[in-house]
Amino acid sequence: MHGSTRARGQPRTARAPRRVVVTLGAAAMALCVLLLPLASSLSLAAPPSCAREASVEALVACLAARMPRAGAGYVPPDAQARAEWRVLVASMLRGACADAALGPALSGVYRVVPFRAAGEEHCVALEADGSRRGWGTLVVRAGWTRDLSVQVVHPIADVGTEHQGAALYAATGARSLVLAGAHRAATSEPCECQGAPASDAAHASAHFVQVAVEEMDRLDRLARGALLALQLHGMAADSCDAVDAYLTDGTSRPPAEDGAVRRLQRALLDVRPAWSVVAPGDGPRCHLHGSTNVQGRLLNGVPAQEVCARPAESATGRFVHVEQDPAMREAAAWAAAVRAAVPASSRHAG
C-alpha cells in the first residue's frame, strides 16, 4: 500500500474501522445533499392543486373558491410583473406552455401548466398554491376552432359568470378564457383609471386582464386575424325593466345588422324565444352599454394609453359586451347561441 508503513497482511490498527465509519457517514451526507435539490424540483414540478381538476369548469370553480372577496385585499401588479405577464401571454398564444416563460417577478407567484380536459389540450397560467394576489388566470386551447376570447372580469360580484364563462369556453372551441382573479371590490384603493378600484378589471388599465387583451389585440393585428372578445357581465334583476339580456359592441350605438352583436342576439332568440334580448336601438331600453369598459375601448380602436379617458368613436366588431339577469346565466343556451353566431375558423394554433 503506497504511503503506508503497515506490511501486507499486518493487522489493522484500532483506528481503521473508525476511518471507514467516518467515510461512510460523509458519503451518506453527500448523497442527501445531492438528493435535496431533486426533491425540491419534484415538489415544484407538481401542478397547483386547482390544475389537477378534471374539467375546465372544475378548474374555474376551484379558482373561484380561492379568490379574494370584497374587501379581502388585492395586490396591484407592478410594471415589471405586467411586462412579464405580457411576454407570458404572447408565449402561450403562440403555443408554448412552460414555467420557463415566467420572469423573475412572476416566478414563484405563477405556474404555467398543461391541462387536459374532455380530450383537448389546454395551457393554464394560474397563481401558485399559497399566492392570493388576485391577478387572474389565462387558459389557452391548443386546437381552438373559434378565434374567440371568453372574458369574465367580475367573478363573484357578477354571480355565476365565472362558471358560465368556463362552460362557454369549454363548449365552443374558444381560443382563450380570461378570468379576473378577485372580486371587483377586493380593494377600495382606486387605480389611476376612472377612479375605479384597482381590482375592477373592466375599468383598470393596469390590471392583468387589460394587459392580456392588449397582447391579444397586438398579435391579432399582426396576423390580420378575426379575434372576437365576448365579455360576460351580470346585472341585477331590476336593473333594466323587461330586459333579460342586453348586448352591445361596447358603445351606445345600434350595432351593425351583420355584426357579432346582432348575430348573437338572433341566435340566442332562436334558442330561447321567450327571452327579452335587446341591443341599443331596440326596446325596451337599457343603459348598461359598457362604453367605459377599457377592454372594449381598446378593441374598438382606442390606443392603450388613452382607454381611461377616451371613449370609442365607433365599433370594430371585435367586442361583445353582455349584461344579463341572474336567471339568464344559463351556460348551455349561451353556448348553443355562440356556436351558431360565431363562425369556426380554419386558422388555429393546434
N, C-alpha and C positions, 0 to 999 in steps of 0.2 A: 504494500500500500504506500503510495508516494506520500512523502511528508510525514510519515509516522514512524516512531521508534519501536512499535509493537511488532514482533515477528509474526509471520503467518502461523495461525493455529494457537497463538497465545491467548489465554482467557481475556475477555473484555474487562475493563475496569468497571466499577460501580456506576460511573458517570455515563457510560454509553447508553443504557436504557433511557435515562433522563433526557439525553440528547434526542433520541427517537421520539419520545413523547412530545417534547417541545416542537420538533419539526412537524409532527402530525397536527398539532394544535394550530400552528401557523398556516398550514395548508388548508385546514378547515375554515379558518378565519378568512383566508384569501378567497376561498370558494364562496363564502357568504357575501363578501364584498362584490364579487362578480355577479352573483345572482340578484342582489338588491335592485340594480337598475333594470334587470329583466322583469322582475316582479312589478316594479313601478310602471314600466312601459306596458305590461299586460293589463294593469289596472286602468291606465289611461286609455288603452285601446277599447275597453268596454264602452259601448254606446250609452248615452244618457238613458235613464230609465224610461222616459216617455218614448224614445225612439225604438223601444223594444215592443211597442204595441203592434197589433196585427193589421190595423187598417188606418187610413188617413183620418177617418172620423175619430177613432180611439186615440190616435196621436194628439189631435187637437183638443179632445176632451181632457186628456192628461195635462196638456199645457195650460188650458184654461183654468183648471183646478189650482194651479200654482201661481197664476197671475196676481200681481198686486192689485187689491181692490181700491175703491175710492178712499183717499186719504192715507193709504198704506205706504206711500212712498214710491218714487221713480227717480232713477239716476240718469240725467240727460247725458247722452254720449258727447264726448269732446270731439274736437276737429280731427284728431288722429284716429279715433275709433270710427268716425264717419268715413274718413278716407279709406280705411282698411275695409270697411263694410262695402263700399263701392267696388273695390277690387274683387272682393269675395262674390258679390252679386254677378259681376261680369264673368268671373270664372265658372260659376255654377250654370249660368245661362249658356255658356259655351261647351258645357258637358263635363267639366271637371267636378270631382266630388271627393275632397280630401282635406284633412286638417292642415295640410301643407300650405293651403291658400290663406291661412289665418296669419295676420301680422301680430306684432308684439302686444298691441292694445287689445286684441280680441282673443289671443291665445290664453287658454285657461278660463275665459269667460264664455266662449262659444265652442261648439263642436260642429263638425261637418261630417255627416254620416250617410251612407247609402241606406235606403229604406225600400223594402219590397212589400207590396200590398196588392191583392187581387191579381197577381200575375204580372204586375207592372213594376218597373224600376223608377225610383224617385231619388232625389238628393235633398237632404234636410239640413239647414243651418239653424241651430237652436241653442238656447242658453244651456250651459253645462249644469249638471246637478249641483245645487247649492247656490247658484247665481240667481239673484232676483232683481236685476236692474230694470227689467220690464221693457227691453228694447225690441223684442219681437222675433218672429220666425219666418223663414222663407223656405218654401217647398217647390222644387222644380221637377217636372216629369221628364224622363229621358225620351220617351217615344210619344210626345204630345201630338194631338191631332187637331187642336184648335189653338190659334195664337191668341189665347185668352188668359188674362190675369185676373183671378178672382181675389178681391181685396176685402178684408174685414178690418176696419180701422177703429171701431168702437166695441171690441168684445166686452162681454159682461154688462156694460152700460146699455147697449142695444141688445136686449136679452135674446139669446139664442142665435144671433147672427154668426157667431164663431162656428157653431155646429152646422148651420145652414151652409156657410161658406165651404167648410170641409167636405160636406156631401156634394155640393155643386162641383167643386174641383174634382172629386173622385169620379163623378158620373158623367163628366162632359169632355174628358180628354184635354182639359185646360193645360196650358203650359206651366203656369205658376199659381201658387197660393201665397198671398202676402197677409200676414197676421200680426197686428199690433200686439205688444207684449204686456199691456196693462190697461186697467180701467182708464177712461179718458180723464178722470178727475183723481188719478192716483196721487197727484201733487197739486197743490194750489199755487205753486210758483209759476208765474207767467213766463212764456217764452218770448222771443224777440218778434214774434209774428202774430199780428191781430189781437194781441193781449190774451190769447188762449193759454190754458195750462200747457206746460212743456210736454205733458203726457198725452195731449189730444192730437192724435196722429193726423187727423184731417185738416188741422189748422196750424201745425208746427213745421216750419220748413227745415228744422234741424233734426227732425225725427228720422229714425231708421226707415220707416215706411216711405217717406218722401225721397230719401237717398236711393232706395231700391227702385222706385218708379222713375227717378231721373236717369238711372243707369239703363233701365229697360227702354226708356224713350230714346236714349242716345244710340244704343245698339240697334234698335228697330229702325231708326232713321238711316243709319249706316247701311243696313241690309235692305232698305226700302221695303220693309215688311208691312204687316197688317195687324199690328198689336191692337187689341181691344181690352180695356180695363172695365170690369164690372164690379162696382163697389156697393156693398150691401150695408144699408142702414135700417134702423128701426124707429118708427115714430109711435107716439102714444095713440091709443085708440081714438082719442078725441082731438088729435092734432089737426086733421083736415076732415071736416064732416063729409060723410058719404063717400070718402075715398079709401079704398083698400090698399092700393099701391100707386105710387107716384113716380114716374120715370122721367128723367131729364138727361140732357147731354152736358150738364154742368153749367148751363145758362138758363135764363128765364124765358128764352125764345122758343117758339114752336119748333120742334125738331123736324129734320128733313124726312119726307114721306118714305124715302127709300133707305134711310139710315138705320143704325142699330137700335135706337130707341123705339121707333115705330115697328120694326120687325119683331122686337121682343114683346112689345105691347100686344101685337096681333097674335103672336104665338101663345102668349100667356092667356089671352081671352079664349083661344081655341081649347086650351087645356082646362081652364076654369071660367066658363062663360058667365057664371054668376058674380064674379068679382068685378069691382069697380076699379079698373086700371086706366089711369089717365096720365096725360103729359101736358106741358104748357100749351095753352091754346084750347084745351078741352075743358069741359065742365064735368063735374064740379071742380072748382078751382082749389089750388093748394099753393102755399108759399114756400115750401121746402125745396128750393131749386138746386141747392148745392153749389151756388155760384161763388161762395167764398172758399170752397174746398181747394186746398193747394195742389193736390194731385190732379184734380180736374182742370185747374187753371194751367198747369204745366202741359198736360196732354192736349189742351186746346190752344197751345201755341204761345203761352206767356213764358218769357225767359225765366229760368230757375231763380235768378236773383231778384225777380220782381213779383213773384207769386203772392207775397204777403199783402201788397198794396194795390196791385193792378188786376182788375177783372178781365176775363177773356172777352175779346171783341166779337168773336164768332166761335163756332164749334167745328172741330175737325172730324168728328165722328168716331173718335178713339176712346171715348169715356162715356160710361153709362152710370148714372147715379140713381140708386134705388132707395126710396123710402117706402116702408110697409107697416101695416098694422100688425100687432102681435099674432093674430090668428092666421096671417098670410105668410108666415115664415116657414112655409111648407116646402122642404127641400126637393121632394120628388116632382112636384108641379113645376117648380122653377127650373129644375134640371131638364125636364122634357121640353120646356119652352126655349131654354138656351140652346139645346141641341137642334131645335128647329130653326132658330133665328140666327145663329152664328155658324157660318159655313165651315166645314172642315178644311184644313189646309194641307196641301201637298208638300209644303216646306216644313220639315220638322227636324228636331235635333237627334232623334233616335236612330 
